[in-house]
Amino acid sequence: MTTKIEKYAKVLDNNNVKDVILRCDENGVISIDWKDATPIDMATLDAEVAALPSDEEEAANLANLKASAKQKLVAGEPLTEQEADTLVL
């Protein structure tokens, strides 16, 4: 299960924000020490976090990607980079 702070970390990473300190208090309130990074409005971050796929959706997407990679391997077709990344050798 992805925690709230992990979701915010993912959104910050997606926005190429590095070297910040994320905190989550006992009430689940996220705070960010931006250090030298350019701050992003909290409402914008909240919207991006809400738009992230759920754990169940991510699991289903990964299963579909693996199935697609297997089909292509069996058929001798080239894989996309995403499909290749799902394979463990």
C-alpha positions as CSV (number, residue, x, y, z in Angstrom):
1,M,0.0,0.0,0.0
2,T,1.3,3.4,-1.0
3,T,1.5,5.9,1.9
4,K,0.3,9.5,1.6
5,I,3.9,10.8,1.9
6,E,5.1,8.3,-0.8
7,K,2.4,9.7,-3.2
8,Y,3.5,13.3,-2.5
9,A,7.1,12.2,-3.1
10,K,6.2,10.7,-6.4
11,V,4.4,13.9,-7.5
12,L,7.4,16.0,-6.5
13,D,9.7,13.6,-8.4
14,N,7.4,13.8,-11.5
15,N,7.8,17.6,-11.3
16,N,11.6,17.2,-11.0
17,V,11.6,18.7,-7.5
18,K,14.6,17.5,-5.6
19,D,16.1,18.2,-2.2
20,V,13.0,18.9,-0.2
21,I,11.9,17.6,3.1
22,L,8.4,16.1,3.4
23,R,6.7,15.7,6.7
24,C,3.4,14.1,7.6
25,D,2.0,14.9,11.1
26,E,-0.1,12.6,13.2
27,N,-3.3,14.1,11.6
28,G,-2.0,13.2,8.1
29,V,-1.2,16.8,7.2
30,I,1.7,17.1,4.7
31,S,4.2,19.9,5.0
32,I,7.1,20.6,2.8
33,D,10.4,22.4,3.5
34,W,11.3,23.6,0.0
35,K,14.9,24.5,0.9
36,D,16.2,26.1,-2.4
37,A,13.5,24.5,-4.7
38,T,10.8,26.5,-6.3
39,P,7.6,25.9,-4.3
40,I,4.5,24.4,-5.9
41,D,1.1,25.4,-4.7
42,M,-0.3,22.8,-2.2
43,A,-3.6,22.8,-4.1
44,T,-1.8,21.8,-7.3
45,L,0.1,19.1,-5.5
46,D,-3.1,17.8,-3.9
47,A,-4.8,17.6,-7.3
48,E,-1.8,15.7,-8.8
49,V,-1.8,13.3,-5.9
50,A,-5.5,12.7,-6.3
51,A,-4.9,12.0,-10.0
52,L,-2.4,9.2,-9.3
53,P,-3.6,5.7,-9.9
54,S,-4.7,3.7,-6.9
55,D,-2.6,0.7,-5.8
56,E,-5.1,-1.6,-7.4
57,E,-5.0,0.3,-10.7
58,E,-1.2,0.2,-10.7
59,A,-1.2,-3.6,-10.0
60,A,-3.7,-4.1,-12.9
61,N,-1.6,-1.9,-15.2
62,L,1.5,-3.9,-14.4
63,A,-0.3,-7.2,-14.9
64,N,-1.6,-6.0,-18.3
65,L,1.9,-4.8,-19.3
66,K,3.5,-8.2,-18.3
67,A,0.8,-10.1,-20.3
68,S,1.4,-7.8,-23.3
69,A,5.2,-8.4,-23.1
70,K,4.6,-12.2,-22.9
71,Q,2.4,-12.2,-25.9
72,K,4.9,-10.2,-27.9
73,L,7.8,-12.5,-26.8
74,V,5.9,-15.6,-27.9
75,A,4.9,-14.0,-31.2
76,G,8.5,-12.7,-31.8
77,E,7.5,-9.1,-31.8
78,P,9.6,-6.2,-30.4
79,L,8.7,-5.0,-26.9
80,T,8.2,-1.4,-25.8
81,E,10.7,-0.1,-23.3
82,Q,8.0,-0.3,-20.6
83,E,7.3,-3.9,-21.4
84,A,11.0,-4.8,-21.3
85,D,11.3,-3.1,-17.9
86,T,8.7,-5.5,-16.5
87,L,10.9,-8.5,-17.3
88,V,13.2,-10.0,-14.7
89,L,16.1,-11.9,-16.0
